[in-house]
């Protein structure tokens, strides 16, 4: 089992940047592919980005491609989401999630979830 804690959210203006972190504890972090999802007000939780166990493979939702970058530091048991050129529509609660095996864009394939961190982008 793994425990996940997100941090780094906040209130920013459109065009600003934020970096979210997700710290993991429990089983070896390198055993898990990691994903970032977000849930906007009144919306479903949707895929944002994912990274494979070694960090060599990444995948992004079209809506964030070119603006967001996912990375991980297995020595620090942490995954990051660097968010640049933020837009009002990026406002959401951001969740990190972990799964064994290959990375995935499918919410239901992730076994462990953090509590989420709020990102609010004012226009």
C-alpha positions, 0 to 999 in steps of 0.5 A: 500500500502507498500513501499520497500527499499533494501540495503546492496548490494555490490562487494564481493569475492567468499566465502564471505557473505553479508546481504541484508535488505529490509525496509518497510513502509506503511500498517502494515508490519506483514500483508505481506508475503515477498519474495526475487527475483534476476535478473542476467545479461540478465536473468529473475527475479527468486525466491530466498527465501520467508518468511511468515507473522509471520516468522515461514515459509520459503522457498528457491530456490534449488540454495541457500538452505543451503547458504542463510537465510531469516528472518524478524523483524516485530517490525522493519518492515524489512526483511533480506537475509543473504547470505553466501558462495557467488558464482559468479553465485549469481551476480544479482540485488536482489529485495524484494517483498510483498504480502498479504496472504501466502508466494509464490515462484511465482513472479506474486503473489507479489504486491509490489516491491523494486527498487533492490540492486546490488550484484556482486561476483567476482571469 
